[in-house]
Amino acid sequence: MGETKRYPVGSQPERRVTPMNSAVTTKRNQKETACCVQPSSNESSEASNRRDMKQRPRKINRTNAGLATKPPTAMEMASHPKSLVAQTEICQLKQVQQQLVEENRHDRFYSERYEYIVNRFLLPYAGKRRVQFDDRTTTSLDFLLVPLIQHAQESAVLQNQVRSLQQELLSKESNVITNALSDDYFAEEFRRLAAQIKTLSRVLHPHENKDMFKVLGPCVLGATSQDQWASRIGRKLFIEAWMWSRLIYLIFRTPFVVHGPGNDAAFNLWSSLFGMQHIDSWPQPSIPCETWRYMTNGQLVATLDTTDPSEARQKGQDLNLEQHAIHTWNTAKEYLEAPLAAITPTDHSAHVSGIVNGAFRLATNMSLQRSRLQITYPEIGDKVNMAHMTPLPSCVEENMDNGIVTLVINPGLTKWGNAHGKFFDHRLDIVPALVTVNGRSA
């Protein structure tokens, strides 16, 4: 291998081959020699075949080893117009896809609201008119929408008329009773009524063989065990509480009851305008709320004198209002008198009439004040509150802090606000409720 090999004339110049110790260098030189040296004429075909066999496995090994062509880089892609076109088309497709997603979201948004309007308004209105809802064409839609819009416009006109009437009603203060009555007057009237009820309970002599509690029925102010009132005085206290319970329901339930059962609509309108968050589901006292209440009652009283319903006389042309007031008075008298007549042989209709008249007079004057006047009472089982209630003298103990209300003998009369219709956050108990405490009666 150290000798210099000479080539035929016209072939490659002679090359000196330096012996190498490394096998890798020898193989590389052999490869270069095979590529550069032209085969001589006397070279056999067998040697050529051997060279081909040496090269084929190397190509196969490169493929099997995963030495495939690398993907083009970003610079190479940018240098090809086709790659740039493909990227542009991909961006455009993404934008179109985003637009479709946004349009789909908007479609769902409006579809949900359309279904809500149809189900909430159009279908019920079509049902009332007994027509079939059809939204396939504008003509079929107009068949339902045109009368609906007309009714809405008419309702708006009616609402404006109602507002005008309310403003006119509130402005006519000259036609309304506006004289404020003092707290002392109401305290005296309330105590007079309580004294009438107490007197009647004392002169009653129930039958011994009659179950008084069963005949009289439930008592809102005394929902306790019957055994607690088995004594003679206990039964009389229960009769007081029972009569007050009937009066509260029949006369003092709302500020409008004294004007007849038809005026329950006035209370419903009052509570719908100003809420039902106060005692007995009345509206919370406020200037607009109490102004509406006393002005409305003033107009009713100006139309009909209900301070003495037993001799009610008509001042205007509304005979129905007079009949309602008389009906309310008769109902209250009957609901008190009939149960009492069933437990005692004595006729007490005169006493009952006086009690009903006193209750009507008190309720009417309460409804005409700018301040809020309301009958109040604690619940059975409430803790004693000396600011709002008075324990029966026989029930008073040294320590009343933990006392429990067992019976409300008579409710209290409470006032919110002042004579000018202001400061409704201030409460005054004109007459506190009279209660028994801790299950003890007189």
NORPE-V391126 format. One record per pair of residues at least 6 apart in sequence whose C-alpha atoms are under 6 Angstrom apart, sorted by sequence separation. I is the first residue (numbers start at 0). GAP is how many residues later the second one is. D is the distance in whole Angstrom. If there is no record, write none. Layout:
i = {I I}
gap = {GAP GAP}
d = {D D}
This chain:
i = {76 133 134 228 250 275 276 277 416 250 255 275 276 365 416 5 274 415 273 416 303 415 303 415 270 302 414 302 414 413 413 413 308 412 412 383 411 220 382 383 411 382 411 381 410 218 380 381 409 380 409 219 379 408 379 407 408 407 406 406 405 404 405 404 403 405 376 402 403 200 375 376 402 375 374 200 374 200 373 373 372 372 389 394 371 388 389 390 391 371 387 388 389 390 391 370 388 390 370 370 370 393 369 370 369 306 259 259 258 259 293 293 249 254 176 175 215 206 205 206 205 285 204 284 240 240 221 220}
gap = {6 6 6 6 6 6 6 6 6 7 7 7 7 7 7 8 8 8 9 9 10 10 11 11 12 12 12 13 13 14 15 16 17 17 18 19 19 20 20 20 20 21 21 22 22 23 23 23 23 24 24 25 25 25 26 26 26 27 28 29 30 31 31 32 33 33 34 34 34 35 35 35 35 36 37 38 38 39 39 40 41 42 42 42 43 43 43 43 43 44 44 44 44 44 44 45 45 45 46 47 48 48 49 50 51 54 64 65 66 68 73 74 82 112 121 122 123 136 137 137 138 138 139 139 168 169 185 187}
d = {6 6 5 5 6 5 6 5 5 6 6 4 6 6 4 6 5 5 6 6 6 6 6 5 6 6 6 6 5 6 4 6 6 6 5 5 5 6 6 6 5 5 4 6 4 5 5 5 6 5 5 6 5 6 5 6 6 4 6 5 6 6 5 5 5 5 5 6 5 5 6 6 6 5 6 6 5 6 6 5 6 5 6 6 6 5 6 6 6 5 5 4 5 5 5 6 6 6 5 5 6 6 6 5 5 5 4 4 5 5 6 5 6 5 6 5 6 6 5 6 5 6 6 6 5 6 5 5}
